[in-house]
Amino acid sequence: MTAKATNRRAAKRGAPKSRAGRAAYGEIQQGIKHLEKSIAEIQKGLRHAEREIEAEAKARIRALRKEGKTQLAALKGKQREAAASLKKVSAAAEGSWDDVKRSADAILADARATATSVIDRIRGAIRS
């Protein structure tokens, strides 16, 4: 006896013999088929949503990288500006190092504020 023949007999034995029983059994089988289709649709929808989320995340990462590069370029410019200003001020001060220190502190404070702003923007973008 093959496995198919055994399964057919088991299926026949499990099926009701009365007309109402067979009708109910058929309706239950149809319900199971509909449920299988619904599960397949849900799985397909989940896969689609996952792909959309991944695409949005990749686009967001690209935008963050671009913004980060722009902000880093601005910070490097401020760094160069601070170094050049320090050279100019130190040459002009001729021994008045308190003036040099105050000018350098102001320039560095501005650069730190800009860096902090960049970091806060990037962190905010990551959180949202």
N, C-alpha and C positions, 0 to 999 in steps of 0.2 A: 504494500500500500504506500502511495506517495504522500508527501506532506500536503499537497494541494487537496487530495481526496479527503484526508483527515480533517483539514480546515473546513472544507465544504460541509462535511457531516456535522462538525461542531457548530457551524453557523446554522445549519438546518435544524439541529436539535435545540439551539438557543432561540430560534424564531418561534413565535407563538403560532398555534394551529388555528385559532378562531379568526374569522374575518376582521373583527374589531381589533383583535390583538395584532394581526398583521398590519393593519392600517396604522395603529399607534406605533408599532415598531418601525414602519417606513418613515413616519413623521419624525421620529427620534433620530433615525439615520440621516434624514435631510437636515435636521438641526445641527447634527455633528458636522456635516459637510459645510454648512454655512459658517459654523464656528471656525472650522479649518481655514476657510477663505478669509474670514475676518482677521484671524491671527496672521495670515500671510500678508494681508493689507497693512496691518499694524507694523509688522517687521519691515516691510518695504518703506513705509512712512518714516520709521525710525532711522533706517539707513540714509534716506534722503535728508532728513533733518541733521544727521551727523555730518554729512558731506557739506551742507550749507554752513553749519557752525564752524567746521574746519576751514572753509574758504574765508569766512568772515574773520576768523582768528588770524589767518595768514595775512590778510589785507591789513588788519590792525597792527600786526607786528611790523610789516613793511613801513607803514605810516610812522610808527614809533621810532623805527631805526632812522628814517629820513629826518624826522624832527630832532632826534638825538644828534645826528651828524651836524645838522644846522646849528644847534645850540653849542655843540663842542667847538665848531669853527668860530662862533662868536666869542666863546670863552678864551680860545687861543689868541684871538685878536686882542682881547682885553689884556691877556698876559703879556703879549708883545708891547702893547701900548704902555702898560705899567712899567715894564723894563726900560723902554725908551724914555719915559717920563722921569724915571729914577736917575738915569744917566744925565739928562738935561738939568734936573733940579740939583743933583749933587755937584755938577760942574758950576752952576750959577751960585750955589750957596757959599762956596769958598769958606768952608769951616763952620758954617752955621748948621750943624747936623740936626738940631731940633726941628728946623724948617723942613729939612729933607725927610726926617722921620714922620712928621705930620703929613706931608704930601704923600709919602709912600703908604702910610696907614689909611688915608682917604681912598687912594687908588685901590688898595687891596680890599678894603671894606666894600667898595663898589663891586669888585670882581667876586667876592664871596657872596654878596647878595644875589648877583646874577646866577652864580653856581647853585645856590640854594633854591632859587626860583626854578631853575631847570630841573633839578632833582625832584622838587615837589610836583611839577607838571608831569614828569614821567611816572612818578609813583601814583599820582591821581589817575593817569590814563590806564595804568596797570590794574588798579582797583575797580575801575568802572567797566 
